Amino acid sequence: MRRFFRPITFVIALLLAADAPRCASATTVESKEKDTIKVGLLLSLSGVAEPNGTALANGFHLAAEQNGNNIAGKRLEIITENDGSSPATAVGNVRKLLTEDKVDLVVGCDIGNVAAAAMKAANQAEAPLVSCATIDSPDPSKDPVEVFPWVAGVSPGVSSQTLPFGDWVYRKLHYKKIAIVAVDYTVGWKLSGYFQKSFEDAGGQIIQRVWVPLGVSDFTPFIKQIRSDADAIFLAAVGGSAAILPKQLKQAYPQLPIIGFSGTFDESTLPSLGDYALGCISSANECTTLDIPSNKKFVHDYVARYKTDPATFSYRGYNAFLLLQKAAKKLHGDLSDRHKLIAELQSAAVDNAPCGPIRCDGRGNLTANVYVRKVEKVGGKLQNTVIFTFPAVEHYWKYKHSDFSKEFTRDYPPCKHCSNSPS
């Protein structure tokens, strides 16, 4: 019997010895995963929104580096995917980040149609997504979380930026008739619709709406349509078109002032526009010349790191990290419960963000300051200068949900004063 059991005992010992390193290795991997927070960065690093994606990446990485690539006491691992400014590619990348890379959440989205696709994918997967593009609900009568329960926003809605601006333009600039030139997709429709609502409520008239397809390179046919009897042009251009369209409009209609939203006169586009941008006025939630300590430090550090001024999405990438950090600290670094994580992200607040205080209201909206900016040349350099501030603007400003019962499209709201020929 002793001769019989001795070989079996030896074999068992060999098997245990062989398995020991594998068990130890598995434990080590599991331990490392518990000590790591994995973030998937979804960026437009090519295509029409490439400037946005690059700026977003820079802002997020700067905040991470300033915090030692650490969140709530855990090592930060960042996995980047390029959506190519394509909604279809974004959907595939969200799924890949969540299922293959097993990230704790996805951060990114820097153009409206890509964000809409990514948000739907996150909802289907029931996984948190922090959107740096606007997350206005497709149904204005509903809060964003009712439609996108798994999304938190770093960017205030189009409504909060544009509604106060439309009213201000009528009352302070005394423009009575405005022609709208906007990109022909969801964000352009919303920017135009909200601006039209408050501008006309104040007493003005939108006399024309010209829709420019996303991605076109020849703007001549659209520029020729502009009515020269307008008091000003409201321009909603994004991505590559923002670096060209304002210049060509000024060349064609030098007498017409141009106003617009933040992306149209972003710091990243001003060098391309040159002096054609001088005097252009826009509304934004960020401004490099904002005179507060947190902004001065952010701009200084960003320029030192990247040798260029921060753009709109630089701020949003930076703020995304700050809000994630707040949420992670509340959860003591444990992001394993997705429901708890998205709840904390949707209610996070940062008092000392570079753009001023920001607060997620729990309904998918972000409350933040809105700045009216004018392009000036200071020391030989073009810059946006703050000329007016709306503090702590909520999603619909002074309006209510019930004031917006339908989704904005290229045909809604109706343009009762519109005409393609001068009156």
Summary of the structure (lengths in Angstrom):
residues: 423
radius of gyration: 24.8
end to end distance: 111.6
largest distance: 111.6
contacts: 1513
relative contact order: 0.14
helix: 44%
strand: 21%
